[in-house]
Amino acid sequence: MFIVISRTFKEGFRNLLRNGWLSVASVSILFFSLLIVSLLFSITVTASQLIQDVQDKINVSVYFKSDVTEDKILEAKKALEDFQEIKSVDYVTKEQALETFKQENVNEETVLKALEEIGENPLLSYLVIKTDNPDQYGGVASYVEQSDFSADVSRVNYDKNKEKINQFSQLVGQVRKIGVILGSIFALVAILITFNTIRLTIYSQKQEIEIMRLVGASNVFIRLPFIFEGIIYGLMASVLSMGFLFGLMKLGGIYIAGASFASRMVEFYLSNFWQLLGIQLALGIFLGVVSSFIAMRKYLKV
């Protein structure tokens, strides 16, 4: 069995060399197909991770008027905590808000001087509300506006955060759609090119195939070289794709979406290298083998 597999693998590799530029075209199209699918997959996953980070940071802050007592704010906090959709409600006092503001603007002398000139704390006490699902923030904001303590509320910072979530979600949705469309187109083109390459290989080896039939070679023995030829195309395209994918992330990513996004993509690539390689190899071999089977089914009658 090992001898048969070794022989057929060598024959498949020999077929690849015989086909010359056709083999180069097949590997190139497979390579571009895998590269585009992998790149768009990486972009989508990285963008989704960034959205999740943004979602974790986003909240609804309910600011209370300066004359509202702490007891009333705590009552509002307790009322909000009774909602099942709400994950947490944190109370931030005026003093805590002022301290945080100073820490965030420690290098802004103009801002700190202006604060000193005011002479009193201009910031408001507020509640920080987080939900399990960002889609639930709209309901929370609506409840606050219609609640018994709405008269004590100065403002709710919901609309601005809602816009950020929607923008990120739309971006990921568009990238995912583009990835599916381009990946499908290139996969079909790759199958057609590889199919034609193996078809020509079958035609060029008609006499050899006929001789093998006459001496009693099994169908598997005759077909295996063409299957291995498709596998080799897929393996070569997968390895090339992984190398170029890293190069694109490292060198070109920064010009596409900024240094932070590029570094996240490189981090995703390195931390998921073996999974990505496995997916690439599986997809590349699948496309190569499918092309081989289609060509053999149509042109190799054994």
C-alpha positions as CSV (number, residue, x, y, z in Angstrom):
1,M,0.0,0.0,0.0
2,F,2.8,2.4,0.9
3,I,4.5,1.6,-2.4
4,V,1.3,2.4,-4.3
5,I,0.8,5.7,-2.5
6,S,4.5,6.7,-3.0
7,R,4.3,5.9,-6.7
8,T,1.1,7.7,-7.3
9,F,2.3,10.8,-5.3
10,K,5.4,10.9,-7.4
11,E,3.3,10.6,-10.6
12,G,1.0,13.4,-9.4
13,F,4.0,15.6,-8.8
14,R,5.4,14.7,-12.2
15,N,2.1,15.7,-13.8
16,L,2.3,19.0,-12.1
17,L,5.8,19.6,-13.6
18,R,4.6,18.5,-17.1
19,N,1.8,21.0,-17.2
20,G,4.1,23.9,-16.7
21,W,2.3,27.2,-16.8
22,L,-1.1,25.6,-16.4
23,S,0.1,24.3,-13.1
24,V,1.3,27.7,-12.2
25,A,-2.1,29.2,-13.2
26,S,-3.9,26.6,-11.1
27,V,-1.8,27.1,-8.0
28,S,-2.0,30.9,-8.4
29,I,-5.8,31.0,-8.6
30,L,-6.1,28.6,-5.7
31,F,-3.6,30.8,-3.8
32,F,-5.6,34.0,-4.5
33,S,-8.8,32.2,-3.5
34,L,-7.4,31.1,-0.2
35,L,-5.6,34.4,0.5
36,I,-8.8,36.5,0.0
37,V,-11.0,34.1,2.0
38,S,-8.4,34.0,4.9
39,L,-7.7,37.7,4.8
40,L,-11.4,38.7,4.9
41,F,-12.0,36.0,7.6
42,S,-9.2,37.5,9.7
43,I,-10.5,41.1,9.2
44,T,-14.0,40.0,10.1
45,V,-12.9,38.2,13.3
46,T,-10.6,41.0,14.4
47,A,-13.3,43.6,13.7
48,S,-15.8,41.5,15.7
49,Q,-13.3,41.4,18.6
50,L,-12.9,45.1,18.5
51,I,-16.7,45.5,18.5
52,Q,-16.9,43.2,21.5
53,D,-14.3,45.4,23.3
54,V,-16.3,48.5,22.5
55,Q,-19.5,46.9,23.6
56,D,-17.8,45.9,26.9
57,K,-16.8,49.5,27.5
58,I,-20.0,51.1,26.3
59,N,-22.7,51.9,28.9
60,V,-25.5,54.2,29.7
61,S,-24.7,57.0,32.2
62,V,-27.6,58.7,33.9
63,Y,-26.6,62.1,35.2
64,F,-28.6,63.7,38.0
65,K,-29.2,67.3,38.7
66,S,-26.8,69.0,41.2
67,D,-29.5,69.5,43.8
68,V,-30.6,65.9,43.9
69,T,-29.8,64.1,47.2
70,E,-27.8,60.9,47.5
71,D,-30.8,59.1,48.9
72,K,-32.8,59.8,45.8
73,I,-30.0,58.6,43.6
74,L,-29.7,55.4,45.5
75,E,-33.4,54.8,45.2
76,A,-33.1,55.2,41.5
77,K,-30.2,52.8,41.5
78,K,-32.3,50.2,43.4
79,A,-35.1,50.5,41.0
80,L,-32.8,50.0,38.0
81,E,-31.2,46.9,39.6
82,D,-34.6,45.2,39.7
83,F,-34.5,44.9,35.9
84,Q,-33.4,41.5,34.6
85,E,-31.7,42.9,31.5
86,I,-29.4,45.1,33.5
87,K,-26.1,43.5,34.5
88,S,-24.8,46.2,36.8
89,V,-25.5,49.7,38.2
90,D,-22.6,51.7,39.7
91,Y,-23.0,54.9,41.6
92,V,-20.4,57.6,41.0
93,T,-20.5,60.6,43.3
94,K,-19.5,64.1,42.4
95,E,-16.3,63.8,44.3
96,Q,-15.4,60.5,42.5
97,A,-16.2,62.1,39.2
98,L,-14.0,65.1,39.9
99,E,-11.1,62.9,40.9
100,T,-11.4,60.8,37.8
101,F,-11.6,64.0,35.7
102,K,-8.4,65.3,37.2
103,Q,-6.6,62.1,36.6
104,E,-7.6,62.0,33.0
105,N,-6.5,65.6,32.5
106,V,-3.4,65.5,34.7
107,N,-1.3,67.0,31.8
108,E,-3.8,69.6,30.8
109,E,-2.8,72.6,32.9
110,T,-5.3,74.9,31.2
111,V,-8.2,72.6,32.2
112,L,-7.0,72.2,35.8
113,K,-6.5,76.0,36.2
114,A,-10.0,76.6,34.9
115,L,-11.3,74.1,37.4
116,E,-9.6,75.9,40.2
117,E,-11.0,79.2,39.1
118,I,-14.5,77.8,39.3
119,G,-13.9,77.2,42.9
120,E,-16.5,74.4,43.3
121,N,-17.2,71.0,41.8
122,P,-19.1,71.5,38.5
123,L,-19.5,67.8,37.9
124,L,-22.7,65.8,38.5
125,S,-23.3,62.5,40.3
126,Y,-24.3,59.7,38.0
127,L,-25.2,56.1,37.6
128,V,-23.3,53.8,35.2
129,I,-25.6,51.1,33.7
130,K,-24.4,48.1,31.9
131,T,-26.6,45.4,30.2
132,D,-25.9,41.9,28.9
133,N,-26.9,42.9,25.4
134,P,-26.1,46.3,23.8
135,D,-29.5,46.2,22.1
136,Q,-31.1,46.6,25.6
137,Y,-29.7,50.0,26.2
138,G,-32.5,51.6,24.2
139,G,-35.1,50.1,26.6
140,V,-33.1,51.2,29.6
141,A,-32.9,54.8,28.3
142,S,-36.6,54.8,27.6
143,Y,-37.4,53.6,31.1
144,V,-35.3,56.3,32.7
145,E,-37.1,59.0,30.6
146,Q,-40.5,57.7,31.8
147,S,-39.6,56.7,35.4
148,D,-40.7,58.4,38.6
149,F,-37.2,59.9,39.1
150,S,-37.0,61.3,35.5
151,A,-37.5,64.8,36.9
152,D,-34.2,64.4,38.8
153,V,-32.3,63.4,35.7
154,S,-30.1,66.0,34.0
155,R,-29.2,63.9,30.9
156,V,-28.7,60.4,29.6
157,N,-25.7,59.7,27.3
158,Y,-27.3,57.0,25.2
159,D,-27.6,58.3,21.6
160,K,-23.9,58.8,21.1
161,N,-23.0,55.3,22.2
162,K,-25.7,53.8,20.1
163,E,-24.3,55.4,17.0
164,K,-20.9,53.8,17.7
165,I,-22.3,50.3,18.1
166,N,-24.4,50.6,14.9
167,Q,-21.4,51.8,12.8
168,F,-19.2,49.0,13.9
169,S,-21.9,46.4,13.4
170,Q,-22.6,47.7,9.9
171,L,-18.9,47.6,9.0
172,V,-18.5,43.9,10.1
173,G,-21.7,43.0,8.2
174,Q,-20.4,44.5,5.0
175,V,-17.0,42.9,5.3
176,R,-18.6,39.5,5.9
177,K,-20.8,39.8,2.8
178,I,-17.9,40.9,0.6
179,G,-15.8,38.0,2.0
180,V,-18.5,35.4,1.1
181,I,-19.0,36.8,-2.4
182,L,-15.3,37.2,-3.3
183,G,-14.4,33.9,-1.7
184,S,-17.1,32.0,-3.6
185,I,-16.2,33.6,-6.9
186,F,-12.5,32.8,-6.5
187,A,-13.3,29.3,-5.3
188,L,-15.3,28.6,-8.4
189,V,-12.6,30.0,-10.7
190,A,-10.0,27.9,-8.9
191,I,-12.1,24.7,-9.4
192,L,-12.5,25.6,-13.1
193,I,-8.8,26.3,-13.7
194,T,-7.6,23.2,-11.8
195,F,-10.3,21.1,-13.5
196,N,-9.0,22.2,-17.0
197,T,-5.4,21.5,-15.9
198,I,-6.2,18.0,-14.8
199,R,-8.3,17.4,-17.9
200,L,-5.3,18.3,-20.1
201,T,-3.2,15.9,-18.0
202,I,-5.6,13.1,-18.7
203,Y,-5.6,13.8,-22.4
204,S,-1.8,14.0,-22.6
205,Q,-1.6,10.6,-20.8
206,K,-4.2,8.7,-22.8
207,Q,-1.8,6.2,-24.1
208,E,-0.3,5.5,-20.7
209,I,-3.7,5.1,-19.2
210,E,-4.7,2.7,-22.0
211,I,-1.6,0.6,-21.4
212,M,-2.3,0.5,-17.6
213,R,-5.8,-0.8,-18.4
214,L,-4.5,-3.5,-20.7
215,V,-2.0,-4.8,-18.0
216,G,-4.9,-4.9,-15.5
217,A,-4.2,-1.8,-13.3
218,S,-7.0,-1.1,-10.9
219,N,-9.2,2.0,-11.3
220,V,-7.8,3.3,-8.0
221,F,-4.2,2.9,-9.3
222,I,-5.1,4.9,-12.4
223,R,-7.0,7.6,-10.7
224,L,-4.8,8.2,-7.6
225,P,-2.1,10.3,-9.5
226,F,-4.7,12.8,-10.6
227,I,-6.1,13.0,-7.1
228,F,-2.7,13.6,-5.7
229,E,-2.1,16.2,-8.4
230,G,-5.1,18.2,-7.0
231,I,-3.9,17.7,-3.5
232,I,-0.4,19.1,-4.4
233,Y,-2.0,22.1,-5.9
234,G,-4.0,22.7,-2.7
235,L,-1.0,22.2,-0.5
236,M,1.2,24.6,-2.4
237,A,-1.5,27.3,-2.6
238,S,-2.1,26.9,1.2
239,V,1.5,27.3,2.2
240,L,1.9,30.4,-0.1
241,S,-1.3,31.9,1.2
242,M,-0.2,31.6,4.8
243,G,3.1,33.4,4.1
244,F,1.5,36.2,2.0
245,L,-1.3,36.6,4.6
246,F,1.2,37.4,7.3
247,G,3.0,39.8,5.0
248,L,-0.2,41.6,4.2
249,M,-1.2,41.9,7.8
250,K,2.3,43.1,8.9
251,L,3.0,45.5,6.1
252,G,-0.3,46.6,4.5
253,G,-2.7,46.4,7.5
254,I,-1.5,49.7,9.0
255,Y,-2.5,51.5,5.8
256,I,-6.0,49.9,5.8
257,A,-7.3,50.6,9.2
258,G,-4.6,52.0,11.5
259,A,-1.8,50.6,13.6
260,S,-4.1,49.3,16.4
261,F,-6.2,47.2,14.0
262,A,-3.1,46.0,12.1
263,S,-1.5,44.8,15.4
264,R,-4.7,43.1,16.4
265,M,-4.7,41.2,13.1
266,V,-1.1,40.1,13.5
267,E,-1.9,39.0,17.0
268,F,-4.8,37.0,15.8
269,Y,-2.7,35.4,13.1
270,L,0.1,34.4,15.5
271,S,-2.2,33.1,18.2
272,N,-4.3,31.1,15.8
273,F,-1.6,30.1,13.3
274,W,-2.1,26.4,13.5
275,Q,-5.9,26.7,13.2
276,L,-5.6,29.0,10.2
277,L,-3.0,26.7,8.6
278,G,-5.3,23.7,9.2
279,I,-8.3,25.5,7.6
280,Q,-6.2,26.7,4.7
281,L,-4.8,23.2,4.1
282,A,-8.3,21.6,4.4
283,L,-9.9,24.1,2.0
284,G,-7.0,24.0,-0.5
285,I,-7.0,20.2,-0.6
286,F,-10.8,20.1,-0.8
287,L,-10.8,22.5,-3.8
288,G,-8.0,20.5,-5.5
289,V,-9.6,17.1,-4.9
290,V,-13.0,18.3,-6.0
291,S,-11.5,19.6,-9.3
292,S,-9.7,16.3,-9.8
293,F,-12.9,14.3,-9.2
294,I,-14.9,16.5,-11.6
295,A,-12.3,16.1,-14.3
296,M,-11.9,12.4,-13.9
297,R,-15.7,11.8,-13.8
298,K,-16.1,13.6,-17.1
299,Y,-13.0,12.6,-19.0
300,L,-11.5,9.5,-17.4
301,K,-13.6,6.5,-18.1
302,V,-12.1,3.5,-16.3
